[in-house]
């Protein structure tokens, strides 16, 4: 895709990108914590068994989105990933598409329809993709090509999934985390980039 239209290697603590607009503070609540430390973005899922996410201010339609994840210490069912095509800030609703990668290599693509109550449909699921580095202290580069109703997912440069869904055409991009029982789960994002795809006439 050439040079990205946007890239943040997390070396600078860019709070405005991820902070709550009202407080200009990163989230630290009962479900999730975001923290810049040592030139990386640390994401903590605090509620075991709960899917949790947090959006940046970036709003995209057709784009290739890529994040680099460092798994930290994790169990098989701890999960991390990308959420995209989410709602505007303070919309009062939660929705979007989630690309979830577990530390055992399981890949899921979910369509989140609501958070209260939690309502999500699994669009794709595959156990232990060979392209995903499994276990603790591993790096995975996860990319999503979102173009119209077609979403193609890549792990470390290898295509690992493709789905079609037309519920949400555009929206904010963020991070996803799900901690396995019985504790919390922490991972790091070391790079976030995207490329705007050309619009068809």
N, C-alpha and C positions, 0 to 999 in steps of 0.2 A: 504493500500500500504506500510505500515511500515514507516521508516524514509525517508523523502524526499531526493532526490539527490541534491536539492538546496532549501534554504529557507532564506528569508529576512524579519524580523519582522519590518523593517523600523526604528529601534531604532537608527541606525547609518546612517547618511546622505551619502549614497553610490552614489556619483555623477557619478562615472564612469559607473555605470549600466545604467543610463538614460540620461546622458549629450550628447550634440552634440560633436562628436569626434573632429571636427575642433576647437571648442572654449573651450571645457570642461565645458560648462555652460549648465544649464537646460534651456529648451525652455521657452521663454516669448515673444510671438509674437501676431499678431492680432487675432489668432484663439485659442491658447491654452497656458496655463502656468502650469509648474510643479514646486513645491516648497517643500523642506523638512522643516518641522517645528514641534517642540514638539514630535519628534520621530515618525512622520507620513508623508506620501507623499500626499500633497495636489494637486489635479488636478482641474484646472479651464477651463471650456469651455466658451470662450469669445463671440462667434458669435451665437446669437439666431437662431435656426432653422438649424444650420450647424452641420453635423457629423464631428467630429475631433478625431484624434488619435495620439499617440506618441509611438514609439517602444523603447524597451530596446535593449541591445546587445544580449540577449539570443536567440539562434536559436535552434528550436526543431522540431522533426519529430513526432514519436509516443510517446505521453506523456500524463500524467494527470496534468493539469495546474489548480492552485487554487489561487484566490485572495479574501481577506476579505475587504469589502467596508463599509464605514460609510457614510450615505447619506447626512448628513448636512441638511440645510434648503432647501427644494425643492418643486416644484410644481408637479402635476401629470405627466407631459410630460418631465420633466428633466430626462436624462438617463445617465447611466454609464455602464462600462463593460470591456470586454477583447477583444483584437484583436490578432489573431495568424496566423501563416504561412504567414507572411508578407515578403516583398522583402529584399534583402541585403541592407546594408547602401550605400547611394548614387547611388542606382540602376537607379534612374530617373523615376521610376514608383511606383504606389501605388496599393497594392492588399492585400487580406487576408480574413479571416473569422472573423466576429464580433458577439459576444454574447452581446446583449444590454438589459439592465434591466431598465425600467422606474420606477419612484417613485410611480406610481399607480399600479405596479406589472406586467405590460405588459412585456412579454419576446419575443425577436426577435433574430433570427439567420440570418445574412446577409452574402452574398458573395460579397465582394467589388472587382469589376473588374478593376476599374480605378477611379482616383480622378480628372482628368482634361480632359474632364468634368466628374463630379461625376456619376458613373455607378455602381449600386448595385442591386443584386437580393435577394429577401426575400425567404429564405429556410424554415423558420418556424416562426409562430406568434401565441401567445396565450395570452388572456387577463387575468390579475389578477390571476396568479397562487397562490394557497393557501400556497405554500411553501416559498413564497417571502414575507419578511416583508416590508410593504408599508409605505409611508409617510416620514416625516423628522426625523432626528436623530435616524435612525435605522441601524442595522448591518445585512449584508447579505454576506454569504460565497458562492461564485460562483465558480464551478469547471467545467472543460471541459476535457473529456477523448477523445483525438484525436488519433485514431488508424486506419491507412489506410485511406479509404474514409468514415469511420463511425465516427460521432461525437456525444457524449452523454453529455448532460448538466445537472448539478446538482445545486440545490439551497438549502443551509443549510442541505446537506446530502441527499436530496430527488431528485430522477431523475425527471426532468421536461421536457426534450425534447430529441429527437434523430433524426438525419438527416444523409443522405449520399450524398457526393459530392466528385468528384475526380479531381478538378481543380488544387489545390495547395497541394503538398505533405509535405512540410516542410517550415520553415521560422521563422522570428523573432516574439517575443511576446511583446505586449504592452498594453496600457490602451486606453479606448474609452470614449468620452464624447459628449453629445449633450444637449445644453442649450435650454430650451423652451423660447418662447417670453414672456416678452420683454427684459429680462436681461441675466446675466451670470449665470453659475451654478458651484458650488464648491462641490467636494466630497473628501473623504480621503481614501487612501489605507493603511491598517494597517498590512497586511501580504501578501507576495507573495512567492509561493512555487511551485515546480513541481517534478514529479516522472517520470523518463525515463522508458517507457514500454519495455519489452523484445521483440526483433525482432524474427519473425517467421523464421524458417529455410526454 
